[in-house]
Amino acid sequence: MEKVINKSDLIDKLSAECRQLSEATVEEATKQLLDLMANVLANDGRVEVRGFGSFSLHHRKPRTARNLKTGEKIPVESTAIPHFKPGKALREAVNKGSV
């Protein structure tokens, strides 16, 4: 089993599993799914896939950092960090070593 899988590998594997769909259809569906998830998160939403996990944002407050070289104070704006929380079924499958 591969240790790393990228988007094109994912599309190839899905195309092989879904023989009745063309690779172009699988590629477009994959791109649309990822775009939809990104748009929901960009609008401060949450994506939940039962049994797999949920994607949400963790918000960091604005703060003042310090330049280590000069000691100068630098303002750092608030940011939103994407966060993934695995579902129970995924955690159990990973711990067993197979899905």
C-alpha positions as CSV (number, residue, x, y, z in Angstrom):
1,M,0.0,0.0,0.0
2,E,1.2,3.5,-0.8
3,K,2.3,5.8,2.0
4,V,1.6,9.0,0.1
5,I,-1.3,9.6,-2.3
6,N,-1.9,12.9,-4.1
7,K,-5.0,14.2,-5.9
8,S,-4.1,12.6,-9.3
9,D,-3.5,9.2,-7.6
10,L,-6.8,9.5,-5.8
11,I,-8.6,10.3,-9.2
12,D,-6.9,7.3,-10.8
13,K,-7.9,4.9,-8.0
14,L,-11.5,6.2,-8.0
15,S,-11.7,5.8,-11.8
16,A,-10.5,2.2,-11.5
17,E,-13.1,1.5,-8.8
18,C,-16.0,3.3,-10.6
19,R,-15.6,1.7,-14.0
20,Q,-19.0,3.0,-15.3
21,L,-17.7,6.6,-14.9
22,S,-15.1,8.1,-17.1
23,E,-11.9,9.4,-15.6
24,A,-12.9,12.9,-16.7
25,T,-16.1,12.7,-14.8
26,V,-14.3,11.4,-11.6
27,E,-11.7,14.1,-12.0
28,E,-14.4,16.8,-12.2
29,A,-16.4,15.4,-9.3
30,T,-13.3,15.3,-7.1
31,K,-12.4,18.9,-8.0
32,Q,-15.9,20.0,-7.3
33,L,-16.0,18.2,-4.0
34,L,-12.7,19.7,-2.8
35,D,-13.8,23.2,-4.0
36,L,-17.1,22.9,-2.2
37,M,-15.3,21.9,1.0
38,A,-12.9,24.8,0.7
39,N,-15.7,27.3,0.0
40,V,-17.7,26.1,3.1
41,L,-14.6,26.5,5.3
42,A,-13.8,29.9,3.7
43,N,-17.2,31.1,4.8
44,D,-16.6,30.0,8.4
45,G,-18.6,26.8,7.9
46,R,-18.0,23.2,9.0
47,V,-17.9,20.0,6.8
48,E,-18.9,16.8,8.5
49,V,-18.6,13.4,6.9
50,R,-20.1,10.8,9.2
51,G,-17.7,8.0,10.1
52,F,-14.8,9.8,8.5
53,G,-14.4,13.1,10.3
54,S,-15.1,16.8,10.3
55,F,-13.3,19.9,9.0
56,S,-13.6,23.2,10.8
57,L,-11.7,26.3,11.4
58,H,-9.7,27.2,14.5
59,H,-9.4,31.0,15.0
60,R,-6.3,32.6,16.3
61,K,-6.6,36.0,17.9
62,P,-4.5,38.9,16.8
63,R,-1.3,39.3,18.8
64,T,2.0,41.0,19.0
65,A,5.1,39.0,18.0
66,R,8.7,39.9,18.3
67,N,11.4,39.9,15.6
68,L,14.1,37.7,17.1
69,K,16.9,39.5,15.3
70,T,16.0,43.1,16.1
71,G,13.6,42.7,19.1
72,E,11.1,44.9,17.2
73,K,7.4,44.2,18.0
74,I,5.4,43.1,15.0
75,P,1.6,43.0,14.9
76,V,0.2,39.6,13.7
77,E,-3.3,39.7,12.4
78,S,-6.0,37.1,13.4
79,T,-6.0,34.0,11.3
80,A,-8.2,31.0,10.6
81,I,-6.5,27.6,10.6
82,P,-8.2,24.6,9.0
83,H,-8.6,21.7,11.4
84,F,-9.5,18.1,10.8
85,K,-11.0,15.9,13.6
86,P,-11.2,12.3,12.7
87,G,-14.5,10.4,13.3
88,K,-14.7,7.3,15.5
89,A,-14.9,4.8,12.6
90,L,-11.8,6.3,11.0
91,R,-9.8,6.3,14.2
92,E,-10.8,2.7,14.8
93,A,-9.9,1.6,11.3
94,V,-6.5,3.4,11.4
95,N,-5.7,1.7,14.8
96,K,-6.6,-1.7,13.4
97,G,-4.4,-1.0,10.4
98,S,-7.1,-1.5,7.7
99,V,-10.2,0.3,6.4
